Amino acid sequence: MMTTYLSAIPAYGRDYKNKAAVLADWQAGKDFQSQGFHGYGYFSVNDFTEDFNNPTKLLGSHTEINVRYANLAKVAVLAWSDKKGWYVK
């Protein structure tokens, strides 16, 4: 199965120092801004499915979100696992 990658940056001027902070805000439903050919809108974990504890309903099981942080110098890869939930790869 093919993996779909989404690229994003923290919205509204937010930035992070580490991957744990990226994941915490993602799980808290904070907005991120889409980057690349997918468009340039805002989205959060809550936009991916009505039941954000089971995002495979909308995303499929092979979607990863690449979030740039630390002044856009680093990347945190967020992924979903039915066993772990959202996690950083």
Rosetta silent file (secondary structure, phi, psi, omega in degrees, C-alpha in Angstrom):
SEQUENCE: MMTTYLSAIPAYGRDYKNKAAVLADWQAGKDFQSQGFHGYGYFSVNDFTEDFNNPTKLLGSHTEINVRYANLAKVAVLAWSDKKGWYVK
SCORE:     score description
SCORE:     0.000 S_00000001
   1 L     0.000  140.520 -177.594    0.000    0.000    0.000 S_00000001
   2 L   -81.237  141.209  177.800    1.267    3.473   -0.878 S_00000001
   3 L   -89.368  135.846  175.006    2.012    6.007    1.844 S_00000001
   4 E  -101.436  129.579  179.807    0.482    9.484    1.552 S_00000001
   5 E  -110.815  131.166  172.705    2.589   12.320    2.950 S_00000001
   6 E  -111.878  140.117  178.098    1.172   15.656    4.059 S_00000001
   7 E  -110.022  139.808 -176.705    3.486   18.581    4.801 S_00000001
   8 E  -150.483  160.465  170.925    2.661   21.175    7.445 S_00000001
   9 E  -128.702  157.448  176.630    4.024   23.942    9.633 S_00000001
  10 E   -61.500  140.399 -178.359    2.659   25.172   12.977 S_00000001
  11 L   -84.633  160.010  171.208   -0.063   27.781   12.448 S_00000001
  12 L    59.412   33.063  175.103   -0.255   31.357   13.744 S_00000001
  13 L    81.483    3.011  178.020    3.485   31.776   14.329 S_00000001
  14 L   -67.718  155.535  173.337    3.892   28.877   16.761 S_00000001
  15 L  -148.724  164.724 -177.237    7.177   26.949   16.790 S_00000001
  16 L  -132.407  155.442  177.218    8.554   24.028   18.767 S_00000001
  17 L   -97.962  -18.642 -177.797   11.885   23.020   20.226 S_00000001
  18 L  -151.504  167.043 -178.015   11.285   19.261   20.091 S_00000001
  19 H   -66.028  -33.714 -179.760    9.152   16.508   18.576 S_00000001
  20 H   -61.257  -38.343  178.857    7.298   15.853   21.823 S_00000001
  21 H   -68.838  -36.431  175.688    5.899   19.398   21.766 S_00000001
  22 H   -60.720  -50.604 -179.189    4.762   18.946   18.142 S_00000001
  23 H   -61.409  -41.572 -179.385    2.933   15.750   19.042 S_00000001
  24 H   -60.625  -44.825  179.747    1.370   17.299   22.165 S_00000001
  25 H   -70.629  -35.222  175.991   -0.128   20.201   20.197 S_00000001
  26 H   -60.899  -48.388 -179.632   -1.271   17.863   17.404 S_00000001
  27 H   -66.207  -26.438  178.998   -3.071   15.659   19.933 S_00000001
  28 L   -80.829   -5.294  177.105   -4.541   18.779   21.592 S_00000001
  29 L    86.456   16.752  178.308   -6.182   19.767   18.300 S_00000001
  30 L   -69.803  153.995 -178.451   -4.102   22.873   17.567 S_00000001
  31 L   -76.948  147.271  171.455   -4.066   24.135   13.972 S_00000001
  32 E  -129.539  154.618 -178.268   -1.302   23.469   11.466 S_00000001
  33 E  -105.567  125.801  178.814   -0.906   25.031    8.048 S_00000001
  34 E   -66.674  142.771  178.575   -0.725   22.770    5.015 S_00000001
  35 E  -128.545  143.257  174.343    2.275   23.235    2.734 S_00000001
  36 L   104.361 -163.211 -173.448    2.832   22.025   -0.817 S_00000001
  37 L   -72.254   -8.308  177.035    0.630   20.915   -3.667 S_00000001
  38 L   -76.023   -8.612 -178.105   -2.144   19.747   -1.315 S_00000001
  39 L   116.706  179.451 -175.864   -3.063   23.393   -0.751 S_00000001
  40 L  -128.967   38.448  179.053   -2.327   25.998    1.858 S_00000001
  41 L   -89.921 -178.265  177.479   -5.228   25.745    4.281 S_00000001
  42 E  -102.732  146.334  177.502   -5.310   25.141    8.013 S_00000001
  43 E  -152.799  162.569  175.861   -6.070   21.773    9.578 S_00000001
  44 L  -140.863  176.461  177.465   -5.889   19.915   12.883 S_00000001
  45 H   -57.346  -31.495 -177.477   -6.257   16.350   14.084 S_00000001
  46 H   -69.751  -18.680 -179.746   -9.978   17.045   14.454 S_00000001
  47 H   -81.748  -13.646 -172.549  -10.368   17.622   10.707 S_00000001
  48 L   -81.831  -24.263  178.832   -9.246   14.167    9.695 S_00000001
  49 L  -166.811  156.096  176.470  -12.216   12.209   10.947 S_00000001
  50 L   -64.589  -30.512  177.883  -15.285   12.579   13.091 S_00000001
  51 L  -112.842   88.681 -172.863  -13.665   10.096   15.450 S_00000001
  52 L   -66.948   -6.114  173.877  -10.063   11.353   15.727 S_00000001
  53 L   -83.048   -3.615  176.188   -9.183    8.265   17.757 S_00000001
  54 L  -140.551   67.928 -174.632   -9.629    6.251   14.539 S_00000001
  55 H   -68.853   -9.749  179.189   -8.266    8.407   11.701 S_00000001
  56 H   -64.505  -16.940  176.549   -7.958    5.448    9.317 S_00000001
  57 H   -59.734  -37.220 -178.328  -11.625    6.077    8.456 S_00000001
  58 L  -108.096  -43.431 -173.242  -10.576    9.123    6.438 S_00000001
  59 L   -79.980  -29.958 -167.292   -6.800    9.025    6.082 S_00000001
  60 L    86.800  163.533 -172.388   -6.175    5.389    5.403 S_00000001
  61 L   -82.002   -3.428 -176.152   -3.644    3.448    7.395 S_00000001
  62 L  -124.076   49.256  176.076   -0.585    4.765    5.526 S_00000001
  63 E  -112.299  135.493  176.653   -0.702    8.520    5.930 S_00000001
  64 E  -127.397  145.157  179.835    2.094   10.483    7.560 S_00000001
  65 E  -113.745  117.486  179.229    2.209   14.177    8.394 S_00000001
  66 E   -92.689  110.322 -178.194    5.603   15.862    8.107 S_00000001
  67 E  -105.744  120.597  176.230    5.646   18.870   10.438 S_00000001
  68 E   -81.917  137.639  179.998    8.516   21.354   10.117 S_00000001
  69 E  -148.779 -177.139 -177.338    9.601   22.918   13.418 S_00000001
  70 L    56.059   57.965 -179.450   12.632   24.601   15.082 S_00000001
  71 L    59.670   36.099  178.461   12.479   27.562   12.702 S_00000001
  72 L    67.541   15.290 -177.185   11.622   25.097    9.878 S_00000001
  73 L   -89.808  -20.002 -176.814   15.005   23.355   10.266 S_00000001
  74 E  -124.502  163.001 -179.765   13.725   19.996   11.599 S_00000001
  75 E  -128.772  130.900  170.696   10.913   17.586   10.710 S_00000001
  76 E  -107.245  126.780  179.829    8.664   15.557   13.002 S_00000001
  77 E   -99.248  112.334  179.077    6.858   12.730   11.205 S_00000001
  78 E   -94.122  133.127 -179.258    3.452   12.088   12.777 S_00000001
  79 E  -137.894  163.182  179.338    1.851    8.739   12.071 S_00000001
  80 E  -112.711  138.936  173.000   -1.156    6.729   13.258 S_00000001
  81 E  -133.702  135.236  177.582   -1.116    3.212   14.628 S_00000001
  82 L   -61.315  -25.242  179.750   -4.188    1.316   15.764 S_00000001
  83 L   -86.678  -39.919 -174.864   -2.122    0.080   18.708 S_00000001
  84 L   -99.404  -19.392 -169.555   -0.296    3.322   19.663 S_00000001
  85 E    79.132 -152.006  177.176   -2.593    6.069   18.377 S_00000001
  86 E   -73.579  136.518  179.860   -0.770    9.150   17.091 S_00000001
  87 E  -149.845  165.807  175.520    2.999    8.959   17.545 S_00000001
  88 E   -98.136  127.713  178.656    6.233   10.481   16.212 S_00000001
  89 L   -76.056    0.000    0.000    8.236    8.182   13.939 S_00000001
